[in-house]
Amino acid sequence: MDRGFYTGPAVVQGHVPLDMNSLVLVLNGREQQKVAYSTRWLEHVRALVQSHTVSHVAVVLLGDEHCNNDWLGPYLKRHGGFVDLLFLVYDSPWVNDIDVFQWPLGVATYRQFPMVRPNAEMITSKRPHLCNFLGTVYKNSSRETLIQVLKQSGLEKDCITTAREKWLPQETADSLKNYQTALAQSELTLCPVGVNTECYRIYEACSYGSVPVVEDVLTPGTCAAGPSSPLRLLKAAGAPFIYISDWRELPAILERERGMSQEQRVDRRRRLLEWYATFRQQMKDRFTEVIEENFFKSG
């Protein structure tokens, strides 16, 4: 029997194509309601495995931002379950590159962030702003510190900033356009931590060649996964970002930015876009390689 993979809206519980024996599930574990839905899928697949309809199962999981994914543990083969491979978003001590692999968060496609194709203008244009931050400013967070630093240092004129007090799950057409424009017109994109250090903004900035300035601080939860956490996957891939531990370092960073020539900025932009394209391809190749090694090695 041929092994195959199917995707799309026709793949629903009870209607998974039966002419296959390998299955990759992409699940959401960010909140309890999503976990409940994902669990129903896993129970359905368990029945397919028990009936010998499906022999190999992999899961790509958008994990909990605090890295509390214990609900999935019993389904892993190492714990007596049936899931052979897990690709997990966010740092986690579960990652061992044997049966659990880390997967990048990527851009927020659910908020209609588009596939951006780099062009010559994106690389060579003179960008009018040194940096940008458009986002939610949570009470008693480092984001408040970031805004205060920009105001107190008189740096607001150098940066596009739009702060809101409440997170909005969806973009409007105008807010999405303004956000994309800010990324395209800024040399740097400021990426303060949210619930997790890794955020969509990091990858969206890369899409436009705007260097992420990343707050390299662990957030609460069980995400610590060795000395390179947080952002272990990106660091291992040599991401050409600017890492800081405190937003009070920002004035010195922006002062250095002012001293850069246009040629230096263009070169850095090109290197960032090339790195991002290479990183995405490497992740794709690695995923395919792991699936083939584990699912097709006896075929």
C-alpha positions in Angstrom: 0.0 0.0 0.0 1.3 3.5 -0.9 2.0 5.9 2.0 0.6 9.3 1.4 -0.2 12.6 3.0 -3.4 14.6 2.6 -4.3 18.1 3.7 -7.1 20.6 3.4 -10.7 21.1 4.6 -11.8 17.7 3.5 -9.6 16.1 6.2 -12.0 15.9 9.1 -12.6 13.4 11.9 -14.3 10.4 10.5 -13.4 11.3 6.9 -9.6 10.9 6.9 -8.7 9.2 3.6 -8.2 5.5 4.3 -5.7 4.7 1.5 -2.7 5.7 3.6 -0.8 4.5 6.6 1.1 7.7 7.5 -0.5 10.8 9.1 0.8 14.2 10.1 -1.5 16.2 12.3 -1.1 19.9 12.8 -2.6 20.8 16.2 -3.2 23.9 18.3 -2.5 23.6 22.1 -2.4 27.3 22.9 -5.6 27.3 25.1 -7.9 24.8 26.7 -10.6 24.9 24.0 -8.0 24.2 21.4 -6.5 21.4 23.5 -10.0 19.8 23.8 -10.4 19.8 20.0 -6.9 18.5 19.4 -7.5 15.7 21.9 -10.6 14.6 20.0 -8.4 14.4 16.9 -5.8 12.3 18.7 -8.5 9.9 20.1 -9.8 9.5 16.5 -6.3 8.7 15.2 -5.7 6.3 18.1 -8.7 4.3 16.8 -7.1 4.3 13.3 -3.8 3.1 14.7 -5.5 0.3 16.7 -7.4 -0.9 13.6 -4.1 -0.9 11.7 -5.4 1.7 9.2 -2.6 4.1 10.2 0.9 2.9 11.1 2.9 6.2 11.5 1.8 9.4 13.2 3.6 12.7 13.5 2.3 15.8 15.3 3.2 19.5 14.6 2.0 21.3 17.7 1.6 25.0 18.3 2.4 24.6 21.9 1.3 26.4 25.0 3.1 29.8 25.5 4.1 28.7 29.0 5.3 25.4 27.5 2.8 23.4 29.6 2.1 20.6 27.1 1.7 17.7 29.5 -1.7 16.8 28.1 0.1 15.5 24.9 2.7 13.4 26.8 0.6 10.2 27.1 0.1 10.1 23.3 3.9 10.0 22.6 5.2 6.5 21.8 7.9 6.9 24.4 5.2 7.0 27.0 3.2 4.1 25.5 1.2 6.1 23.0 1.2 6.1 19.2 2.7 9.4 18.2 6.1 8.6 16.6 7.3 12.2 16.1 6.5 15.6 17.6 7.5 18.9 16.1 6.9 21.4 18.9 6.7 25.2 18.8 8.6 27.1 21.6 11.6 26.1 23.6 10.9 22.9 25.7 13.0 20.4 27.7 11.1 17.8 25.7 13.2 18.5 22.6 15.8 15.8 22.1 16.1 15.7 18.2 15.3 12.0 18.3 11.5 11.9 18.5 10.8 15.5 19.6 12.0 18.4 17.5 11.6 22.1 17.9 9.6 24.0 15.2 9.7 27.8 14.6 6.6 29.8 15.3 6.7 31.7 12.0 4.4 34.5 10.9 0.8 35.0 12.1 -1.0 33.7 9.0 -4.2 33.5 11.2 -4.0 37.3 11.3 -3.7 37.4 7.5 0.0 38.2 7.5 1.0 37.6 3.8 3.8 35.6 2.2 6.3 38.4 1.4 8.7 38.1 -1.5 11.9 40.2 -1.2 12.7 42.5 -4.1 15.5 44.9 -4.9 13.7 47.9 -3.5 13.2 46.2 -0.1 17.0 45.7 0.0 18.3 49.0 -1.3 15.7 51.6 -0.3 16.5 54.3 2.2 14.3 53.6 5.2 13.0 56.7 7.0 12.8 55.2 10.5 15.4 53.6 12.7 12.9 51.3 14.5 9.3 50.4 15.1 7.1 48.9 17.7 3.4 48.5 17.1 1.7 46.3 19.7 0.0 45.8 23.0 1.6 47.3 26.1 0.7 45.2 29.1 0.7 46.6 32.6 3.9 46.1 34.6 5.7 44.5 31.6 9.0 45.3 30.0 6.9 46.8 27.2 6.1 49.7 29.5 9.8 50.1 30.1 10.4 50.1 26.3 7.9 52.9 25.8 9.3 54.9 28.7 12.8 54.6 27.3 11.7 55.8 23.9 9.9 58.8 25.5 12.6 59.7 28.1 15.4 59.5 25.6 13.6 61.5 22.9 13.8 58.6 20.5 10.1 58.6 19.6 11.0 60.8 16.5 13.3 58.0 15.2 10.8 55.2 15.7 7.3 54.4 14.5 5.4 53.5 17.7 1.7 52.6 18.1 0.8 51.2 21.5 -2.5 49.8 22.6 -3.6 48.6 26.0 -5.6 45.5 25.0 -4.5 42.7 22.6 -6.7 42.2 19.6 -6.9 38.7 18.1 -7.5 40.0 14.5 -6.1 42.8 12.4 -8.2 45.2 10.5 -7.2 45.9 6.9 -5.8 49.3 8.0 -3.9 48.0 11.0 -2.3 45.2 9.0 -1.3 47.7 6.3 0.2 50.1 8.9 2.1 47.3 10.5 3.5 46.1 7.2 4.5 49.6 6.2 6.3 50.1 9.6 8.3 46.9 9.0 9.2 47.9 5.5 10.2 51.5 6.5 12.3 50.6 9.6 15.9 49.4 10.0 15.0 47.6 13.2 11.9 46.0 14.7 11.7 46.0 18.5 10.6 42.6 19.8 9.8 42.7 23.5 8.7 39.5 25.2 5.0 38.8 25.5 3.7 35.6 27.2 6.6 33.9 25.5 9.9 35.3 24.3 9.4 33.9 20.8 6.8 35.9 18.9 5.4 36.3 15.4 6.9 39.8 15.2 10.4 38.3 15.0 9.6 36.4 11.8 7.5 39.1 10.3 10.4 41.6 10.7 12.7 39.1 8.9 10.2 39.0 6.0 10.8 42.7 5.4 14.5 42.7 6.2 14.0 44.7 9.4 16.5 43.4 12.0 14.7 42.1 15.1 15.9 43.6 18.4 15.0 40.7 20.6 14.5 40.9 24.4 16.5 37.8 25.3 14.7 37.0 28.6 13.0 33.8 29.7 9.3 34.1 30.4 7.5 32.3 33.2 6.6 28.7 32.6 8.6 25.5 31.9 10.3 26.7 28.7 13.9 26.6 30.0 15.8 24.1 27.8 19.4 24.6 28.6 21.8 27.6 28.6 20.9 28.7 25.1 17.2 29.3 26.0 15.2 31.2 25.1 15.1 31.1 21.3 17.4 28.1 21.2 16.3 27.1 17.6 17.0 30.6 16.2 20.3 31.0 18.0 21.5 27.5 16.8 20.7 28.7 13.3 22.9 31.8 13.7 20.0 34.3 13.4 21.6 37.7 12.7 19.5 39.5 15.4 20.4 42.1 18.0 19.8 40.5 21.5 19.3 42.7 24.6 18.4 41.9 28.2 17.1 45.3 29.1 15.4 48.0 27.0 17.6 50.6 28.7 20.3 49.4 26.3 18.2 50.7 23.4 19.6 54.3 23.2 23.1 53.0 22.7 21.9 50.6 20.0 20.1 53.4 18.1 23.2 55.7 18.4 25.2 53.0 16.6 22.4 52.8 14.0 22.8 56.5 13.3 26.5 56.0 12.5 25.9 53.3 9.9 26.2 54.1 6.2 23.5 53.2 3.7 25.9 50.7 2.2 26.3 49.0 5.6 22.5 48.9 6.1 21.9 47.5 2.6 24.5 44.8 3.2 22.9 43.9 6.6 19.4 43.8 5.1 20.6 41.5 2.3 22.3 39.2 4.8 19.1 39.0 7.0 16.9 38.2 4.1 19.3 35.5 2.8 19.5 34.0 6.3 15.8 33.9 6.6 15.3 32.2 3.3 18.0 29.7 4.1 16.5 29.0 7.6 13.1 28.4 6.2 14.5 26.0 3.6 16.6 24.2 6.2 13.5 23.7 8.4 11.5 22.3 5.5 14.3 20.0 4.5 14.8 18.8 8.1 11.1 18.1 8.5 11.1 16.0 5.3 14.2 14.2 6.3 13.0 13.2 9.7 9.6 12.1 8.3 11.3 10.0 5.6 13.9 8.4 8.0 11.2 7.4 10.5 8.2 6.6 8.3 9.7 5.2 5.2 12.9 3.5 6.4 11.3 0.0 6.0 9.4 0.9 2.8 
